Amino acid sequence: MAGQRYIIEGGRRLEGTVRISGNKNAAVHAVTAALLTAEDCRLENLPAIEDVRYMLDILEALGVRVERRGSSLVLNAAQIHTFAAPS
């Protein structure tokens, strides 16, 4: 994604698919972006690394539904019930 930029202007619904390579930095950003919608967000080709695993554990504790399917995830942030991260 280096050198790429997305400009989002309000008033128009976003739709479509964006392919992001399965690397550590892209995975963490993609998981974070999934929190911006209350709808299911499917992420594919995520690397099996500790950073992602820890982040998903924290998000589940906050109320995010996380469904793991191999290297794919389905996240839904509609039921976040707290913003206090577990210790």
Secondary structure, DSSP 8 states (H G I E B T S, - for coil): -TT------TTS-----------HHHHHHHHHHGGG-SS-EEE-S----HHHHHHHHHHHHHT-EEEEETTEEEEE-TT--------
